[in-house]
């Protein structure tokens, strides 16, 4: 882990991203960032260019060993 870098908030409430962070995350001019607050922390993350591609495969371990066709059939039967 690298040492934290300090940034200053301008009068217009703007900050400049340190070059180390821009290079590490490949942030280019015009890119958009997601801003989140979690447990008192301000988190900036690059907004995915393609949300579908970004989300593909997330939490696939949940379905390990599950017959998905059978699961879907049971869910559909529960709706009726």
N, C-alpha and C positions, 0 to 999 in steps of 0.2 A: 504494500500500500504506500502511496506517495503522500508527502506532507500536504495539508490543505493550503489553498491559495486564497488570499483575501481580495475581495473586489469591493469597490465603493459604489454606493447607490447615488446617482446624480440627483439634481434638483427636480428633474422630470421623472424620477423613480426608475431610471434605467440602469442597467449594469452591462459591462463588457465581459464576454466570456473569455476566460484565459485561453491562450493559444494551445496550451497543453490539452485542455478539455476539448477544444474544437478538433484538434488533430486526432485525439483518441477516439472520438465519436464520429469523425468525418462530417462535421457540421459545416455547411457551406452557406454563403450569403443567400438569403431568401428562404432558407429552410425554416420550418415551424417547429416549435418545441411545445411539449405538453408540460403544464405546470401543475404540480400536485403538492398537497400538504399532508404529511403523515406523522403523527406523534410529535408535532412541533418542528418538523423538518421541512424545508422547502426543497422539492425535488424537481429538477428539470430533466426532461428526456426527449430525444428526437422523436417527432411524430412519425409513425410509420408511413411510408409512401403508399403502401398497399396493405390495408388492415387484414384482408383475407389471407394473404401470404404470411403476414406476421403472426396471425393466430393459428395457422395450420399446424396441427400436431401437438398443440398445447394440451397437457393433461391426458395424453393418450394412455398413460399407465392405468387410468381409472377403468378402461375397457379391457385390460388384459384378462384373458380367461372368461370373458363374457360373450355369450352367443348374442350378437347384436340384433339379428333377425328375430330371434325368440323374444328378446327384450322389447323390441318395437311392437311385435304382435300382442304381447301382454299389455303394453301401454294403450294400444288402440282399443283392445277389448275393455279396458277400464273406462274409456271415454263413453262407451255406449250405455 
